[in-house]
Every structure is written in structure tokens, then in C-alpha cells.
Amino acid sequence: MRAKIAELKVLLTTDKKQATILAGLLVFLVISMGRMLLNMSPSKAQARQGAGTKAEAKDKSASRTLDGSGAPIELAALPDATRDIFALDPAKFPEPAQPEQSAGVTPKSDAPNVEAESAESLAERKVLEEADHLRLKSTILGSNPIAVIESPQQGKTRSVVLGVGDEVDGFTVIEIQRFSVLIEKNGVRVELTRSLPDT
């Protein structure tokens, strides 16, 4: 016990600010405890025994007591609700108008669209083939997530640390998730996924 008191004394004498705050709190505690002990008398809000007799006498003469001898009061049954409050009123919420197609206009030939689609699919296929060479090694999430992607360079694979917006082999990192990275090249988005750890 003496060792604890000596240790406390050393701690308090080394830091004057801490000692002052502790002394102030102890004074506040002593004052609060003293006030609480002095106010342990019965509450002042308790009424004296004879104080309310005149008011009670007036109330007894004016009040009536109800007995169960009268006829029971019958309440009319409420009608069922006939209106659905969740139904839409077509007058206030009309259906959107459908655009009319004129009969005189002939549809255009699908040949240019087929050529455009084949060019787009060819470009998309090329981007997907380039993305097949990339491999997601790991990801780290946080306020600035990063991903480690392996990229082949002249017969060797190199690991590149990338954040959102960085580029590797022409691909821009769009989004980094826990086990996947979304990359984009020429408007084609590809998701690189990492194999899940065995559990």
C-alpha cells in the first residue's frame, strides 16, 4: 500500500498540470458528497396531513359515481373502406404516350449495321486477347486501393503495382475490388479475377 502511495506521489509531482486537475476533481467530489449528505432529510415536497381536506370535501360533493345499473352503450359498426388508398388515379397519373411510327418511312438496310457490329466485335475480341496475357496477382483495399498485375514483357513476366487510373499495356485501371480488377482499353471493359484462397 505504501509503495502504491509513493508511486502515486511521484507521478503527481512530475506533472504539475495533471496534479492540479486531479486536485480540482477531488475538491469537487468532496463538495458534491457533502451536499448530498446534508440533503438526506425528507423531501420538502411531501404534504402535511391536514393540508388538503377542504379541497377534497368540495370534490366529493361535486363528483358523481358511476354504477353498472344503466344500459350498456352500443357503438355503431364502422363501414368497410371501399377506396384503395394505394391505387393510382389514371386522371392524375396518365400512362406515358407511345411515340407513333409513321407508315411512310421505310426501315434502313441492316448491312451497314452488320459491318459496324462485326468491326466492333473484332476490336473487342482483340482487346480480350490482349487482356488474356494479364494476370491479377493481389489487391489491397483502403482509401487508395492498389492492385498487383503480372504483365508479360519480352518473354519475362513483370509485376506492376497499380492504382485506379494507372495504365498497364494500354489498359486503364477503372475499379479495384477484393478479388477482381476492372480494366478498360478502347472502350472495352475487362474484369481480371484472382483465384480465391483455399479455405
ROSE-4610 file (N, C-alpha, C; in Angstrom, 1 decimal, always signed):
// ROSE-4610
residu = [M/M/M/R/R/R/A/A/A/K/K/K/I/I/I/A/A/A/E/E/E/L/L/L/K/K/K/V/V/V/L/L/L/L/L/L/T/T/T/T/T/T/D/D/D/K/K/K/K/K/K/Q/Q/Q/A/A/A/T/T/T/I/I/I/L/L/L/A/A/A/G/G/G/L/L/L/L/L/L/V/V/V/F/F/F/L/L/L/V/V/V/I/I/I/S/S/S/M/M/M/G/G/G/R/R/R/M/M/M/L/L/L/L/L/L/N/N/N/M/M/M/S/S/S/P/P/P/S/S/S/K/K/K/A/A/A/Q/Q/Q/A/A/A/R/R/R/Q/Q/Q/G/G/G/A/A/A/G/G/G/T/T/T/K/K/K/A/A/A/E/E/E/A/A/A/K/K/K/D/D/D/K/K/K/S/S/S/A/A/A/S/S/S/R/R/R/T/T/T/L/L/L/D/D/D/G/G/G/S/S/S/G/G/G/A/A/A/P/P/P/I/I/I/E/E/E/L/L/L/A/A/A/A/A/A/L/L/L/P/P/P/D/D/D/A/A/A/T/T/T/R/R/R/D/D/D/I/I/I/F/F/F/A/A/A/L/L/L/D/D/D/P/P/P/A/A/A/K/K/K/F/F/F/P/P/P/E/E/E/P/P/P/A/A/A/Q/Q/Q/P/P/P/E/E/E/Q/Q/Q/S/S/S/A/A/A/G/G/G/V/V/V/T/T/T/P/P/P/K/K/K/S/S/S/D/D/D/A/A/A/P/P/P/N/N/N/V/V/V/E/E/E/A/A/A/E/E/E/S/S/S/A/A/A/E/E/E/S/S/S/L/L/L/A/A/A/E/E/E/R/R/R/K/K/K/V/V/V/L/L/L/E/E/E/E/E/E/A/A/A/D/D/D/H/H/H/L/L/L/R/R/R/L/L/L/K/K/K/S/S/S/T/T/T/I/I/I/L/L/L/G/G/G/S/S/S/N/N/N/P/P/P/I/I/I/A/A/A/V/V/V/I/I/I/E/E/E/S/S/S/P/P/P/Q/Q/Q/Q/Q/Q/G/G/G/K/K/K/T/T/T/R/R/R/S/S/S/V/V/V/V/V/V/L/L/L/G/G/G/V/V/V/G/G/G/D/D/D/E/E/E/V/V/V/D/D/D/G/G/G/F/F/F/T/T/T/V/V/V/I/I/I/E/E/E/I/I/I/Q/Q/Q/R/R/R/F/F/F/S/S/S/V/V/V/L/L/L/I/I/I/E/E/E/K/K/K/N/N/N/G/G/G/V/V/V/R/R/R/V/V/V/E/E/E/L/L/L/T/T/T/R/R/R/S/S/S/L/L/L/P/P/P/D/D/D/T/T/T]
num = [1/1/1/2/2/2/3/3/3/4/4/4/5/5/5/6/6/6/7/7/7/8/8/8/9/9/9/10/10/10/11/11/11/12/12/12/13/13/13/14/14/14/15/15/15/16/16/16/17/17/17/18/18/18/19/19/19/20/20/20/21/21/21/22/22/22/23/23/23/24/24/24/25/25/25/26/26/26/27/27/27/28/28/28/29/29/29/30/30/30/31/31/31/32/32/32/33/33/33/34/34/34/35/35/35/36/36/36/37/37/37/38/38/38/39/39/39/40/40/40/41/41/41/42/42/42/43/43/43/44/44/44/45/45/45/46/46/46/47/47/47/48/48/48/49/49/49/50/50/50/51/51/51/52/52/52/53/53/53/54/54/54/55/55/55/56/56/56/57/57/57/58/58/58/59/59/59/60/60/60/61/61/61/62/62/62/63/63/63/64/64/64/65/65/65/66/66/66/67/67/67/68/68/68/69/69/69/70/70/70/71/71/71/72/72/72/73/73/73/74/74/74/75/75/75/76/76/76/77/77/77/78/78/78/79/79/79/80/80/80/81/81/81/82/82/82/83/83/83/84/84/84/85/85/85/86/86/86/87/87/87/88/88/88/89/89/89/90/90/90/91/91/91/92/92/92/93/93/93/94/94/94/95/95/95/96/96/96/97/97/97/98/98/98/99/99/99/100/100/100/101/101/101/102/102/102/103/103/103/104/104/104/105/105/105/106/106/106/107/107/107/108/108/108/109/109/109/110/110/110/111/111/111/112/112/112/113/113/113/114/114/114/115/115/115/116/116/116/117/117/117/118/118/118/119/119/119/120/120/120/121/121/121/122/122/122/123/123/123/124/124/124/125/125/125/126/126/126/127/127/127/128/128/128/129/129/129/130/130/130/131/131/131/132/132/132/133/133/133/134/134/134/135/135/135/136/136/136/137/137/137/138/138/138/139/139/139/140/140/140/141/141/141/142/142/142/143/143/143/144/144/144/145/145/145/146/146/146/147/147/147/148/148/148/149/149/149/150/150/150/151/151/151/152/152/152/153/153/153/154/154/154/155/155/155/156/156/156/157/157/157/158/158/158/159/159/159/160/160/160/161/161/161/162/162/162/163/163/163/164/164/164/165/165/165/166/166/166/167/167/167/168/168/168/169/169/169/170/170/170/171/171/171/172/172/172/173/173/173/174/174/174/175/175/175/176/176/176/177/177/177/178/178/178/179/179/179/180/180/180/181/181/181/182/182/182/183/183/183/184/184/184/185/185/185/186/186/186/187/187/187/188/188/188/189/189/189/190/190/190/191/191/191/192/192/192/193/193/193/194/194/194/195/195/195/196/196/196/197/197/197/198/198/198/199/199/199]
x = [+0.8/+0.0/+0.9/+1.9/+2.8/+3.5/+3.8/+4.5/+3.6/+2.3/+1.4/+1.3/+1.2/+1.1/+2.3/+3.5/+4.7/+4.8/+4.3/+4.3/+3.4/+2.2/+1.2/+1.8/+2.5/+3.1/+4.2/+5.0/+6.0/+5.3/+4.3/+3.6/+3.0/+2.4/+1.8/+2.8/+3.9/+4.9/+5.6/+5.7/+6.4/+5.6/+4.3/+3.4/+2.5/+2.8/+2.1/+0.7/+0.5/-0.8/-1.7/-1.2/-2.0/-2.4/-1.5/-1.7/-2.8/-2.8/-3.8/-5.1/-5.2/-6.5/-7.1/-6.2/-6.7/-7.1/-6.4/-6.8/-8.2/-8.4/-9.7/-10.8/-10.6/-11.6/-11.9/-10.9/-11.1/-11.9/-11.6/-12.3/-13.8/-14.0/-15.4/-16.1/-15.4/-16.0/-16.4/-15.5/-15.8/-17.0/-17.1/-18.2/-19.5/-19.5/-20.7/-21.2/-20.3/-20.6/-21.2/-20.6/-21.1/-22.5/-22.8/-24.1/-25.1/-24.7/-25.6/-26.0/-25.0/-25.2/-26.1/-25.9/-26.7/-28.2/-28.4/-29.8/-30.5/-30.0/-30.6/-31.9/-32.4/-33.6/-34.8/-36.0/-37.2/-37.4/-38.0/-38.2/-39.2/-39.0/-39.8/-41.1/-41.3/-42.5/-43.5/-43.2/-44.3/-45.3/-46.5/-47.6/-47.8/-48.3/-48.7/-50.0/-50.4/-51.5/-52.8/-53.0/-54.3/-54.4/-53.5/-53.5/-54.6/-54.9/-55.9/-57.3/-57.8/-59.1/-60.2/-60.1/-61.2/-61.4/-60.3/-60.4/-61.0/-60.7/-61.2/-62.7/-63.2/-64.6/-65.4/-64.9/-65.6/-65.7/-64.6/-64.6/-65.5/-65.7/-66.6/-68.1/-68.4/-69.8/-70.1/-69.1/-69.4/-69.3/-68.6/-68.4/-69.6/-69.8/-70.8/-70.1/-70.7/-70.1/-71.0/-70.3/-71.0/-71.2/-72.4/-72.6/-73.0/-73.0/-73.2/-74.7/-75.6/-77.1/-77.6/-77.0/-77.5/-77.4/-78.1/-78.0/-76.6/-76.1/-74.8/-74.9/-73.8/-73.8/-73.4/-74.1/-73.8/-73.2/-72.1/-71.5/-71.8/-72.0/-72.4/-71.1/-71.3/-70.2/-69.7/-68.4/-67.9/-68.0/-68.3/-68.4/-67.0/-66.9/-65.6/-65.2/-63.9/-63.3/-63.4/-64.0/-64.2/-63.1/-62.4/-61.4/-60.0/-59.3/-57.9/-57.0/-56.4/-55.5/-54.2/-53.9/-52.6/-52.8/-54.0/-54.3/-54.0/-53.5/-53.2/-54.4/-54.6/-55.7/-55.3/-55.9/-55.5/-55.7/-56.5/-56.7/-55.5/-54.9/-53.8/-52.4/-52.4/-51.2/-51.5/-51.5/-51.8/-50.6/-50.9/-49.9/-49.1/-47.8/-46.9/-47.3/-47.3/-47.7/-46.6/-47.0/-46.1/-45.8/-44.5/-44.2/-44.8/-45.4/-46.1/-45.0/-45.1/-44.2/-45.1/-44.5/-45.2/-45.1/-46.2/-46.2/-45.4/-45.1/-44.5/-43.0/-42.4/-40.9/-40.6/-39.6/-39.2/-37.9/-37.8/-36.6/-35.3/-34.2/-32.9/-32.4/-31.5/-30.9/-30.0/-30.0/-29.2/-27.7/-27.3/-26.0/-24.9/-25.1/-24.1/-24.0/-25.1/-25.1/-24.3/-24.5/-23.8/-22.3/-21.9/-20.5/-19.9/-20.7/-20.2/-20.1/-21.1/-21.1/-19.9/-19.7/-18.5/-17.2/-17.1/-15.9/-15.7/-16.8/-16.8/-16.5/-17.1/-16.8/-15.3/-14.8/-13.4/-12.5/-12.8/-11.9/-12.1/-13.3/-13.5/-12.7/-12.8/-12.1/-10.6/-10.0/-8.6/-8.2/-9.1/-8.8/-8.8/-9.8/-9.9/-8.7/-8.2/-7.0/-5.8/-5.7/-4.6/-4.7/-6.0/-6.2/-5.9/-6.0/-5.7/-4.3/-3.4/-2.0/-1.7/-2.7/-2.5/-3.1/-2.4/-2.9/-2.9/-4.0/-4.1/-3.5/-2.5/-1.7/-2.3/-2.6/-3.2/-3.8/-4.6/-5.2/-5.1/-5.0/-5.0/-6.1/-7.1/-8.2/-7.8/-8.5/-8.3/-8.8/-8.3/-8.7/-8.1/-6.9/-6.3/-6.0/-7.0/-6.7/-5.7/-4.9/-3.9/-4.0/-3.5/-3.5/-2.2/-1.8/-0.5/-0.9/-0.5/-0.9/+0.4/+0.4/+1.6/+1.4/+2.4/+2.3/+3.5/+3.3/+4.5/+5.2/+6.6/+7.4/+8.6/+8.7/+9.9/+10.2/+9.2/+9.4/+9.4/+9.5/+9.5/+8.2/+7.8/+6.7/+7.2/+6.6/+6.9/+5.7/+5.8/+4.7/+4.7/+3.5/+3.3/+2.3/+2.6/+1.7/+0.9/-0.4/-1.2/-2.3/-2.7/-3.9/-5.0/-6.1/-7.2/-6.7/-6.8/-6.4/-5.0/-4.3/-3.0/-3.1/-2.1/-2.1/-1.1/-1.5/-0.5/-0.9/+0.1/+0.0/-1.2/-1.5/-2.6/-3.9/-4.0/-5.2/-5.2/-6.4/-6.5/-7.3/-6.8/-7.5/-8.7/-9.9/-11.1/-11.6/-11.5/-12.1/-11.3/-11.0/-10.3/-11.2/-11.5/-12.3/-11.5/-12.1/-11.3/-10.6/-11.3/-10.7/-10.7/-11.0/-11.1/-10.7/-10.3/-9.9/-10.6/-11.2/-11.9/-10.9/-10.6/-9.7/-10.4/-9.9/-10.5/-9.5/-9.8/-9.0/-9.9/-9.8/-10.6/-12.1/-12.5/-14.0/-14.4/-13.6/-13.9/-13.5/-14.4/-14.0/-13.8/-12.8/-12.5/-12.2/-12.7/-12.6/-11.5/-10.4/-9.4/-9.8/-9.8/-10.2/-9.0/-8.9/-7.9/-8.5/-7.8/-8.4/-8.6/-9.7/-10.0/-9.1/-8.6/-7.7/-8.5/-7.8/-8.4/-8.7/-9.9/-10.2/-10.4]
y = [-1.2/+0.0/+1.2/+1.2/+2.4/+2.6/+1.4/+1.5/+2.2/+1.9/+2.5/+4.0/+4.3/+5.8/+6.5/+5.9/+6.6/+6.7/+5.7/+5.7/+6.8/+6.9/+8.0/+9.3/+9.5/+10.8/+11.2/+10.2/+10.5/+10.9/+10.2/+10.5/+11.9/+12.3/+13.6/+14.7/+14.5/+15.6/+15.8/+14.8/+15.0/+15.9/+15.8/+16.6/+17.5/+18.8/+19.7/+19.9/+19.9/+20.1/+19.0/+17.8/+16.6/+16.6/+17.1/+17.1/+18.2/+19.3/+20.4/+19.9/+19.2/+18.7/+17.7/+16.8/+15.8/+16.4/+17.4/+18.1/+18.8/+19.4/+20.1/+19.1/+17.9/+16.9/+16.4/+16.2/+15.7/+16.7/+18.0/+19.1/+19.0/+18.9/+18.8/+17.6/+16.5/+15.3/+15.4/+16.1/+16.3/+17.2/+18.3/+19.2/+18.5/+17.8/+17.1/+16.1/+15.3/+14.3/+15.0/+16.2/+16.9/+17.4/+18.0/+18.5/+17.3/+16.2/+15.0/+14.6/+14.5/+14.1/+15.1/+16.4/+17.4/+17.4/+17.0/+16.9/+15.6/+14.8/+13.5/+13.6/+14.8/+14.9/+14.6/+14.4/+14.1/+15.2/+14.8/+15.8/+16.9/+18.1/+19.2/+19.2/+18.4/+18.3/+17.4/+16.8/+15.9/+16.8/+16.5/+17.4/+17.0/+18.0/+17.8/+17.1/+16.4/+15.5/+16.3/+17.4/+18.1/+19.2/+19.3/+20.4/+20.3/+19.1/+19.1/+18.6/+18.8/+18.3/+19.1/+20.4/+21.3/+21.1/+20.9/+20.7/+19.3/+18.4/+17.0/+17.0/+17.8/+17.8/+18.5/+19.5/+20.1/+19.1/+18.4/+17.5/+16.3/+15.9/+14.7/+15.1/+16.3/+16.7/+17.0/+17.4/+17.7/+16.4/+15.4/+14.2/+13.3/+12.6/+11.5/+10.2/+9.2/+7.9/+7.2/+6.4/+5.6/+4.2/+3.7/+2.3/+1.6/+0.3/-0.5/-0.8/-0.1/-0.4/+0.2/+1.1/+1.7/+0.7/+1.1/+0.2/+0.4/-0.6/-0.5/+0.4/+1.1/+1.9/+1.1/+1.2/+0.5/+1.4/+1.0/+1.8/+1.2/+2.1/+1.7/+1.1/+0.1/-0.6/+0.4/+0.5/+1.3/+0.6/+1.4/+0.7/+0.4/-0.7/-1.1/+0.0/+0.1/+1.1/+0.6/+1.4/+0.9/+1.5/+2.5/+3.1/+2.5/+2.2/+1.7/+2.9/+3.2/+4.5/+4.3/+3.1/+2.9/+2.8/+2.8/+2.6/+4.0/+3.9/+5.1/+5.6/+6.9/+7.5/+7.8/+7.2/+7.4/+8.9/+9.6/+11.0/+11.9/+11.5/+12.2/+11.7/+10.4/+9.7/+9.0/+9.7/+9.0/+8.2/+7.2/+6.4/+7.2/+7.0/+7.8/+7.5/+8.5/+8.4/+7.6/+6.7/+5.9/+6.7/+6.8/+7.5/+6.8/+7.5/+6.9/+6.8/+5.6/+5.4/+5.7/+6.5/+6.8/+5.7/+5.4/+4.3/+4.6/+5.8/+6.1/+5.9/+5.8/+5.7/+4.2/+3.9/+2.5/+2.3/+1.2/+1.0/+0.9/+1.4/+1.4/+0.0/-0.2/-1.5/-1.9/-3.1/-3.6/-3.9/-3.7/-4.1/-3.2/-1.8/-1.0/-1.4/-1.7/-2.1/-3.4/-4.3/-5.6/-5.4/-4.5/-4.2/-3.5/-2.6/-1.9/-2.8/-3.7/-4.7/-5.7/-6.1/-7.0/-6.3/-5.0/-4.3/-4.1/-3.8/-3.7/-5.0/-6.1/-7.4/-7.8/-7.4/-7.7/-7.0/-5.7/-4.9/-5.4/-5.8/-6.3/-7.6/-8.5/-9.7/-9.5/-8.5/-8.2/-7.7/-6.9/-6.4/-7.5/-8.4/-9.6/-10.5/-10.7/-11.5/-10.8/-9.5/-8.8/-8.9/-8.9/-9.0/-10.4/-11.4/-12.8/-12.9/-12.1/-12.2/-11.5/-10.7/-10.1/-11.0/-11.0/-11.8/-11.0/-11.1/-10.4/-11.2/-10.6/-11.3/-11.1/-9.8/-9.5/-8.1/-7.8/-6.5/-6.1/-4.7/-4.2/-3.1/-3.2/-2.2/-1.2/-0.1/+1.0/+2.3/+3.4/+4.7/+4.9/+4.3/+4.3/+2.9/+2.1/+0.7/+0.5/-0.6/-0.9/-2.3/-2.6/-4.0/-4.3/-5.6/-6.1/-6.9/-6.5/-7.2/-7.7/-9.0/-9.5/-9.3/-8.7/-8.4/-9.1/-9.7/-10.3/-9.2/-9.2/-8.2/-8.9/-9.1/-9.7/-11.1/-11.9/-13.3/-13.4/-12.3/-12.4/-11.7/-12.1/-11.5/-10.5/-9.4/-8.4/-8.0/-7.8/-7.4/-5.9/-5.3/-3.9/-3.5/-2.5/-2.1/-0.9/-1.0/+0.0/+0.5/+1.7/+2.3/+2.6/+3.1/+3.5/+4.6/+4.4/+5.5/+5.2/+4.2/+3.9/+3.0/+2.9/+2.1/+1.0/-0.2/-1.3/-1.9/-1.9/-2.4/-1.8/-0.5/+0.2/+0.1/-0.7/-0.9/+0.1/+0.8/+1.7/+1.0/+1.1/+0.5/+1.4/+0.8/+1.6/+1.4/+0.1/-0.2/-1.4/-1.3/-2.4/-2.9/-4.2/-4.9/-5.9/-6.6/-7.6/-8.6/-9.3/-10.4/-10.1/-8.8/-8.5/-7.1/-6.9/-5.5/-5.3/-4.1/-3.8/-2.9/-3.3/-2.5/-2.2/-1.2/-0.7/-0.4/-0.7/-0.3/-0.2/+1.0/+1.3/+1.1/+1.5/+1.4/+0.0/-1.0/-2.3/-2.6/-3.0/-3.2/-4.7/-5.1/-6.5/-6.6/-7.7/-7.9/-9.0/-8.6/-9.6/-10.1/-11.4/-12.0/-12.8/-12.8/-13.6/-14.8/-16.0/-17.2/-17.0/-17.4/-17.3/-18.2/-17.8/-18.7/-19.9/-21.0/-22.2/-22.1/-22.5/-22.5/-23.8]
z = [+0.0/+0.0/+0.0/+0.8/+0.9/-0.4/-1.1/-2.4/-3.4/-3.4/-4.3/-4.1/-2.8/-2.4/-2.9/-2.6/-3.1/-4.6/-5.3/-6.7/-7.2/-6.6/-7.0/-6.7/-5.6/-5.2/-6.3/-6.7/-7.7/-9.0/-9.4/-10.7/-10.6/-9.5/-9.4/-9.3/-8.7/-8.6/-9.9/-10.8/-12.0/-13.0/-12.9/-13.9/-13.1/-13.0/-12.2/-12.8/-14.1/-14.7/-14.3/-14.4/-14.0/-12.5/-11.7/-10.2/-10.0/-10.6/-10.4/-10.9/-12.0/-12.4/-11.5/-11.0/-10.0/-8.7/-8.3/-7.0/-7.2/-8.3/-8.6/-8.6/-9.2/-9.2/-7.8/-7.0/-5.6/-4.8/-5.0/-4.3/-4.7/-6.0/-6.5/-5.9/-5.8/-5.3/-3.8/-3.0/-1.6/-1.4/-2.2/-2.1/-2.5/-3.6/-4.0/-3.0/-2.4/-1.4/-0.2/+0.2/+1.4/+1.2/+0.0/-0.3/-0.3/-0.8/-0.8/+0.6/+1.4/+2.8/+3.6/+3.3/+4.0/+3.6/+2.4/+1.8/+2.0/+2.9/+3.1/+3.9/+4.3/+5.1/+4.2/+4.7/+3.9/+2.9/+1.8/+0.7/+1.2/+0.7/+1.1/+0.4/-0.7/-1.5/-0.8/+0.3/+0.9/+1.6/+1.5/+2.0/+3.5/+4.2/+5.6/+5.6/+6.6/+6.7/+6.6/+7.1/+7.1/+6.0/+5.1/+4.2/+3.1/+2.7/+1.5/+1.9/+3.1/+3.5/+2.9/+2.8/+2.3/+0.8/+0.1/-1.4/-1.6/-0.8/-1.0/-0.7/+0.3/+0.6/-0.5/-1.2/-2.3/-3.5/-3.7/-4.9/-4.6/-3.4/-3.1/-3.4/-3.1/-3.3/-4.7/-5.5/-6.9/-7.8/-7.3/-8.2/-8.1/-9.2/-9.2/-9.4/-8.8/-9.0/-10.1/-10.9/-11.9/-11.4/-11.6/-11.2/-12.5/-12.4/-13.6/-13.9/-13.2/-13.4/-14.7/-15.3/-16.6/-17.8/-18.8/-20.0/-20.7/-21.3/-21.9/-23.2/-23.5/-24.6/-25.8/-26.9/-28.1/-29.1/-29.7/-30.8/-32.1/-33.1/-34.4/-35.1/-35.9/-36.6/-37.7/-37.9/-38.9/-40.3/-41.3/-42.6/-43.1/-44.0/-44.6/-45.5/-45.6/-46.5/-47.9/-48.8/-50.2/-51.1/-50.7/-51.5/-51.2/-52.3/-52.1/-52.2/-51.0/-51.0/-51.7/-52.1/-52.8/-54.3/-54.8/-56.2/-56.9/-58.1/-58.9/-59.6/-59.6/-60.2/-61.7/-62.7/-64.1/-64.5/-63.9/-64.2/-63.8/-62.7/-62.1/-62.6/-62.9/-63.4/-64.7/-65.8/-67.1/-67.5/-68.4/-69.0/-69.9/-70.0/-70.9/-72.4/-73.2/-74.6/-75.3/-76.2/-77.0/-78.3/-78.7/-79.9/-81.1/-82.0/-83.2/-84.3/-85.0/-86.1/-87.4/-88.2/-89.5/-90.4/-91.2/-92.1/-93.4/-93.7/-94.9/-94.9/-93.7/-93.6/-93.7/-94.6/-94.7/-93.8/-93.2/-92.4/-93.2/-92.7/-93.4/-93.5/-94.4/-94.6/-93.4/-93.0/-91.9/-92.3/-93.5/-94.0/-93.3/-93.2/-92.5/-91.0/-90.4/-89.0/-88.8/-89.7/-89.6/-89.7/-90.6/-90.8/-89.6/-89.0/-87.8/-86.6/-86.5/-85.4/-85.5/-86.8/-86.9/-86.6/-87.0/-86.7/-85.2/-84.5/-83.1/-82.4/-82.8/-82.2/-82.5/-83.6/-83.9/-83.0/-82.8/-81.9/-80.5/-80.1/-78.7/-78.5/-79.5/-79.5/-79.3/-80.1/-80.0/-78.6/-78.0/-76.6/-75.6/-75.8/-74.9/-75.0/-76.2/-76.4/-75.7/-75.8/-75.1/-73.6/-73.1/-71.7/-71.1/-72.0/-71.5/-71.0/-71.5/-71.1/-69.7/-69.2/-67.9/-66.8/-65.7/-64.6/-63.3/-62.5/-61.3/-60.2/-59.5/-58.5/-57.1/-56.8/-55.5/-55.5/-54.5/-54.3/-52.9/-52.7/-51.3/-51.3/-50.5/-50.4/-49.3/-49.4/-48.5/-49.1/-48.6/-49.1/-50.5/-50.8/-52.1/-52.5/-53.0/-53.3/-54.4/-54.3/-55.3/-55.7/-56.9/-57.4/-58.0/-57.8/-58.4/-59.6/-60.8/-62.0/-62.7/-63.1/-63.8/-65.3/-66.0/-67.4/-68.1/-69.2/-69.9/-70.7/-70.5/-71.2/-71.8/-73.1/-73.8/-73.2/-73.1/-72.6/-71.1/-70.4/-68.9/-68.4/-67.2/-66.6/-65.5/-65.5/-64.5/-63.7/-62.5/-61.6/-61.5/-61.8/-61.8/-60.7/-59.8/-58.8/-59.4/-59.3/-60.0/-59.1/-59.2/-58.5/-59.6/-59.1/-60.0/-60.9/-62.2/-63.2/-63.8/-63.2/-63.8/-65.0/-65.8/-67.0/-67.0/-67.7/-67.9/-69.3/-70.2/-71.5/-72.3/-72.1/-72.7/-72.0/-71.0/-70.2/-69.1/-68.8/-67.7/-66.6/-65.3/-64.2/-63.9/-63.9/-63.6/-62.2/-61.7/-60.4/-59.8/-58.5/-57.8/-56.7/-56.7/-55.7/-55.0/-54.1/-53.2/-54.0/-55.0/-55.7/-57.2/-57.6/-59.1/-59.3/-60.6/-61.1/-62.4/-62.6/-63.8/-64.6/-65.8/-66.7/-68.0/-68.7/-69.9/-70.9/-72.2/-73.3/-74.5/-75.2/-76.4/-76.1/-74.9/-74.6/-74.3/-74.2/-73.9/-72.5/-71.6/-70.2/-70.0/-69.2/-68.9/-67.4/-66.9/-65.4/-65.2/-64.6/-64.2/-62.8/-62.6/-61.3/-60.8/-59.5/-58.8/-58.3/-58.3/-57.7/-56.2/-55.7/-54.3/-53.5/-52.3/-51.5/-51.0/-50.9/-50.4/-48.9/-48.5/-47.0/-46.5]
